[in-house]
Amino acid sequence: MLIQADVIEALCDHRPAWAQERVTGAVVDSRQASQGCLFVAVTGERVDGHDSVHQAFDQGAKLAFIQKDLSSQFRVLDLRIKTKGKIQEVIEAPFCIRVDDTVAALQETARFWRQKLEPRVIGITGSVGKSTTKEVTAEVLNQRYRTLKNPGNLNNEIGLPLTLLSLDEGHQRAILEMGFYVPGEIAFLCDLAHPQVGVVTNVGTVHAERAGSQEAIAIGKSELVQALPPSPKGVAILNYDDPLVRDMASKTEARILYYGLDSNAEMWADAVEGLGLDGIRFRLHFRGETQYMKVPLIGRHSVHTVLRAAAIGIVEGLTWQEIVDGLRSGRAQLRLVAVQSPSGALILDDTYNASPQSTFSALNLLNELEGHKIAVLGDMLELGQYEFHGHKMVGVRAAEVVDELITVGERALIIAKTARQTGLPTTAVTEFEDSEQAIAFLVNRLGKNDIVLVKGSHAIRMDRIVAALEVRE
């Protein structure tokens, strides 16, 4: 996918001659640089991209945004220096473009490029489920449209502009996950992306440490629906089951489409049946029609993901057959995956991150499966004032589900203590300080009948537990 280099026009009062060239996307990691791309040198807390400009050029980058002076070996077009209203011109690539702020330059370039193209943009935000919704929705929309989505979790003030610079004239739809950390962030991302459709999954306690409260998080998430154009062009797809999301209808002039498990929603589901690792089965209702569905998404909570993707499909004009084909494709990159240990134990790898809501969902899935159930649960971070309560509630649910509980980290001690108080035998609860200790405990004691859920915040490195336990090919 190509972007024309005249996107740099957004940074200029005069279009230089080199703007006729084309570049092949943008990166901030020099290791990802490829032939013809734009490299953006970002100064971080631990790594400074200016130290990697040479590597980016060696790998084929054509241009680099810089905000620091570099050695004389680099050709530099300094946009801060103008002569009689005209910008200095550099003809031969590769070369650097000197700006005051490389991140701001990236964002302005992305904004300019988005304005030149006319895809329908679907923005997705929420405390839990936005990445899975993005992946499943992409499978649905790809049944008819050429669709772009954020790679991985590129959903912030740097990742979203990089995604926008992957757009080309052939894209008909773009699905953009939007992360929230502080008030105003989603409004800024919407100013770059100009979404016509906005989806809010839920409002949980993730990032409460920074946002302050669940109500503050709700205000931040609502920035997406506030940014939508009025009906009929703008559509807000809101979770009716979450009161904080449901109330966002008052903050937008877009058309509202509610989804959920409540029959008051416009699109709703009932008769939800978890089939373990075989997916879920349920009835979907929409405007007097009923669709009987079986999809390969894991866990009963995934019905909300299906409803969101189906709602987007309907809004974008797809037929039910196209929607069902997309939902059943099974190609979506889901975060919870099942792997086996050498002894035959089934390991549910849900180690990308953790919040109370997502941990409840994972424990509910574990509850649906037959076998000796072991939960390995680590600290849940960034919960702020909800830290104690969140860990305590997970401990209550764990005691109801598991045969054995293993916790990792200081905060997870609350989970262990609560599980004991709720009735899980003391002999069935083991606490560790870090993932390495948990590995040493587990590695030689899993049996064929064991089902092991591994979950915790990414910083606790629960992924190391899965890597140590799974079968090596």
N, C-alpha and C positions, 0 to 999 in steps of 0.2 A: 504494500500500500504506500502510495507516494503522497507527499505534500509539497506543494510548490514553494520554492524559497522566497517568493514574494510575500510570504507571511511576515517577513522581517519588515515589510512596509509599515506594519503596525507600530514599529519603533522609530520610524523615520519621518521627517518632513519632506524628504525627497527620495524617490526610489532609485537606488544605485544600479549600475549596469549588471553587477553580479546577480541581481535578483531574478534574472532570467533562468538561472540554474534550478535544479530540482534536488531536494533532499529526501531521504527515505526514513522519516520518522525522527524521534528524539529520545535520548537516554540521559540519565544522570549517573549511571554506573559505567565506567569506561570498559569494563569487562563485557558489557552487552553491546558495545559499539559495533556497527556493521557498515558495510560499504555505502557511502553517501549520506550517512545520518548526521543529525545535529547533536553535539555533546554539550550538556549544560553543566558547568563546573559549579557545584554547590558546596559551600563551606559548612560542614557539619561539626558536631561536638568532638567527634573522634577522627573523622576523615575529611580531608579537603580535596575536592575534585580538581582544583588547580594543579595538584601534584600529579594528576593522571591525564592531563591534556595530551601529552606525547603518546601515551598508550592508546588513547582514543583515536588519534590520527593514524597511528601505526595499523589499527584495525579497520581503517577505512572511513572514519568520520570526515565529513567535508567542512563542517563549521563547528565552532565552539563558542558558547557564551562565557565570558570571563568578567570578573569584577576586580581582579588584582593585576598588577603589572607582572608580566612573565619575562623570561629571558629573551634576548634578541633573536633567538632561533625561530621564533614564531612571527608570522606576518599578522599584524593587528589592524583592524578597522576600528577606530575609536569613535563611537557614536556620541561621546561627550564633547567632541571637538568639531566645530562646524566653521566653514569658511564661506562668508557671503551667502549663508542659507543653504549651502550645498554640503553634502557629507562626503568625506574622503572615500575614495573607491579602491577596493582591492579586487583584482581580477582573478588571480590564481588561487585555487583551493589546494590544500586546506589552509584555513586561516581562522583567526579569532576575532570575535566581535566584542569589544570592550563596552560594558554597560555599568550603570551604578549598582544594580542588583540583579543577579542572574535569575533568581527565582521569579522576581517581578517581570523580567523580560520573557521568561518561559510562559508565565500566565498571560501576559499581553499578547504574545504570539498565538497562544491557544485560543484566546477570545476572538482575535482577528480571524483565525482560520475557521472557527465554528460559524462566524457570521457569514463567511463566504459560501458555506455549504448549507443544505436544507434537509438534513435527515430529521425524522421524528425522534425526539430524545425522551427516554423514560428514565426518570431519576428514582432511585430506591434508597430509603434510609430506614433506620430502626435500630433498636438495641440488640436484637437477636434475629437471625434469619435473612439478613439482606444479601449476603453472599450466595447462599443457596438459592434464594429467589432469583437473583441475577442469572445464575447458571441455568436454572430450569426455564426461566423466561426466554433466554437466548435459544434454547432448544425449540421452544414453541414458535418464536418469531421466525427462526431460520426455516421453518416449513414453507414460508412464502417470501420473506424479505432477506436481503443481504444485511446482516446484523453485526454490529461491533459491540463488544462489552469490555469493561475494565479487566485487564489481566490480573489474576491474583487479587491482592487487596490494594491496588493502586486507586485509593478512594479519597485522597486528601489533597491539600493545596499544591502538591507536586505531582502526585500520581494521576489525578484527574486531568490536568493539562497535558501530561504525556499521552494519556488515552485519547484526548481530543485531537492531538497531532497525528494520531494513527488513522483518523478519518480520511476517506477519499471520496471522490465524486460518485462512486458506485454504491456507497452505503446508503441504505434506505431507513434503517433504524439504528439507534445507539442506546444501549442500556448501561447507565452509569450509576454505580454504587457510590453513595455519598456518606462519608464517615463524619461523626460529630465528636468533638472534644471540648470546644468552648463556644459560647454564644457568638453568633455572627458567621461562623465557619460555613454552615450550609448555605446561608444567603450568599456568601461570596462564591461558593462553588456553582450555585445556580446562575449567578451573574456571568460566569464563564460558559456554562453549558446550555442555558436557556431551555430547560425541559418543558415539554407540553403535557406530559403525564407524570404524576408524582405518586409514589407508593410508600406508605408508612406501615412497617410491620408491627411494631409494638414500642412501648416505652418501658424500659427496665431500669436497673440500677447501675449498669455498666457506665463508667466514666463519671459517676457521681462524685468521685474524689476531686475532679476538676470542675464539674458543672455545679455541684453544690447540693442538688436535691433532684428527686424524680420529676418534680414540677418544672424545675429549670431545664431538665433534659427534654421534657415535652415541648417547652417553648422553643428550644433549639431545633428539635425535629420539625416543628411546625413551619420553620422557615422555608422548607421545601414547598408546602402547599401554598404558602403566601406568595411564592415566586411564580406560580403557574398563571398562564393567561386565563381570561374569563371563559366561561362556557360559551359555545360548544367546543372551542379549540382545546381548552384546558380541561383535564380530568384528574381528580384526586381519588385514588383508590385507598380506602381507609379500613382498618381492622375494627369492625363493630364490637368485637369481644373485649377490646381494651378501651375503657372509658376515656383515658387521656388521649388516645388516638381518635376515638369517635368524636370528641369535642372539637377536634381541629377543623371540622366542617365549617365552623363559624369564622374561620380565619382565611377563607379563600373564596374567590368568585368563580372558581372552576366547578364543573359538574362533579357531583359526589357519587361514587360507586362504593357502597359498603360491602364487605365480605366477612364471613365468620361462621360460627356454629349456631348462631341465633337466627331463627326464622324471620326476624325483623330485618335482617340484612338482605340486600338485593341479590347477592350470590351467597348461598349458604350450603352447608353440608350436614348430613346426619348419617346414622348407621355406620359410623366409622369403626373399622375393624383392623387392628394391627396383625400383620401376618409375619411378624418377626423379620428375618432377613429377606423374606420374599416380598416385602413392601406393605402397602395398605390397600384396603378396599372400602368404598363409601358411596353414598349417593350425593350428587351435586345438583342443586336446584337453582334455576335462574329464569325469572319471568315466566313462570308456569311450566317450564320444561324441566325434566329430570334426566340426568345422565348417570348411568351406573359405571363406576370407574374402579379399575385396579391398576395401580402404578407402582413402579419399583423403588419409590422413595422409602427410606427406612424410618419407622417410628410413627406413632399416631399423630404426633405434633406436626408431621409433614403435610397434613391435610391443609394447613394454613398456607404452606408454600404452594401447593397445587392451586388453591383458590386464587392466590395472588397472580400466578402465572396465567391461569385461565381468564381472569378478569382482564389482564393486559391483552391477551389474545383477542377477546371479544371487542375491547375498545379499539384495537388495531384492525378489526375487520376480518379476522380469521374465522373459518368454519369450525364447527365442533370436531369434525374429523381431523383437521389440521392441528387443533389444540391437543386432542387425544394422542395423535401420532407423536407430537413433540414431547408430551409428558411421558410416553412409554419408550422413548428412544433409549433411555438409560445411559446417555453419554455425558450427562451433566457431571461436573467435577464436584462431588460432594465431600464435605469435610469429615464426616464420620465414615470410616471404612473398616471392613472386617478382614483380619489377617489371622494366620495360624501360627502357633508355636511348634517347635519340633516334636513336642509330646502330643500334639493334636488339640491343645486348648484353643478356643476361639477368643481372639483379642479384638475388642472394639476400640479402635483408635479414634478418639475424639479429642486430640491433644492440641488442636490449633489455638484454642482459647477457652475461657470458661467464665460464666456468670451464673448466678443462682437459677435463672430461667432455663438456660441451655443445659445445665447440669440436671435439673428436674427432668427435662425431656430425655436426656441420655439414660437416666435411671429408669424412666418409664419404659424405654425400649428394653433395657436389661430385664425388667420385670416381665416382658412379653415372652422371653426366651426360656427354654427348658435346659436345666443344668445346674451345676454348682456355681452360684453367682458371686463374683468377687469384684468389688469396686475399688480402684486405686485413684484416689481423689487428692488433688493438690490445691494449694492456695488459689483463691480467686481474688485478683488484684483490682485496684481502682474503684472499689465500691464505696469509698468515703464513709458517710454516716451509716450506710447500710451494711458495713462489713460484718459486724457481729451477727446481726439478724440474718443476713444472707447465708453465712456459713452454718448458723444454727438450724435454719429451715432445711438446708441440704442434709444435715445430720439426721433430722427427723425422717426425711424421705428415705435416706440410705438404710436406716434401721428397718424400715418397712419392706425393703426390697432385697437386700443382700444377705448372703450367708456369711460373708467375710468382708471386712472393711480395712483398707490400708490407706493411711493418709500421709501426705508429703508436705512439709512446710509448717511454719509457725502458726499461720492463720487456720490451717486445716485441723489443728488440734481442737478447735471449736467443733468441727464436724465430728471428730472422734468422741469427744466428751458428750456431745448431745446424743449421738447414736447409742452410747452406753446407757445414758439416762432414759432413753426412749425404749430400751429393752433388748438391744443387741448384746449378747453375752460378752463379757470383758475379754474372754479368750479368743473372740472372733475379731477383735480390733487391735491393730498394730500401727504405731506411729513412727515416722522417720523424718529426719531433718531435711534430707535431699533425695533426689532421684537415684543417685548412685547406691545409697543404702537400700532403697526399695528394690533395685535391680538384684543386688546380692541376695536379698531375701527371697525373691520370686523365681530366679532363673532356673533353679533345679527342683522346684516343688509343684509345678503346674501339671495337672493330669488331663486326660482326654475329655473328661466331663466338665472341665472348668470353662466358664465364660467370664472373661476379664474385661471390665470397662476401665479405660485409662483416660482421665480427664483432669485438666487444670490449666491455669493461665500459662501463656506461652513462656513467660520469663522463668517459670519453675522448671522448664525443660522436661516435661513429662514425655515428650517425643523420644527421649533417650531410652525410656523404659520400653516403649514399643519396639524401638530399633534393636534393643538387646534381647527381646523375647521372641521376635517373629522369626519364621523360617528364612534362612539365607539361601538364595538361588545360586 
